Amino acid sequence: AFDWFTQEGKTGTSEIRVVDLATGSIRTFPASKAAEANTPHGWSLDGSRLLVTLGRATLGWLSLNDGAITPLKGGERPDLLFARVSPDGAWIAYSARSAGGGGDRDIFVTATDGTSTRAMLDGPGNDGPVGWTPDGAGFLFEGERSGVQGLWLAAVAGGRVVGAPQL
């Protein structure tokens, strides 16, 4: 799945395109005027939905059956970027502007149904999600801790960080 921008005169439209790797066919899901869908981030566990950013402030699920978009309550943050679905399909971790304002980015986590949203990794500086470990027990992110910029691994249980992240 990928996003595609089509130029139309002085304006353009954003689309989500999904390629069937077996046949090479491409399905196109045009952006709706109510909630422009762009930037695919990951698949639901059953593969029937695609996690997308709506504008740059809300996460939502795009149904591959009918193209309907369901915004996630709790997946709403200013300047939302880089969402990652956990391997068990229970959690979504994403980067967005911190609640305190300014230019800092934190990592938030929400259940895939949009409930139970909270900060997962916050603090000064910018944190960016890289991805979940295959077993879902860890989360990789790039950021700064104790003056060291690098790739960090945080142990996770129930969508919460357990202990201090390791460089």
Secondary structure, DSSP 4 states (H G I P E B T S, - for coil): -EEEEEEETTEEEEEEEEE-TTT--EEEEEPPSSS-EEEEEEE-TTSSEEEEEETTTEEEEEETTT--EEEEEEEE-TT-EEEEE-TTSSEEEEEEE-TT-SS-EEEEEEETTS-S-EEEE-SSSB-EEEEE-TTSSEEEEEEEETTEEEEEEEEEETTEEEEEEE-
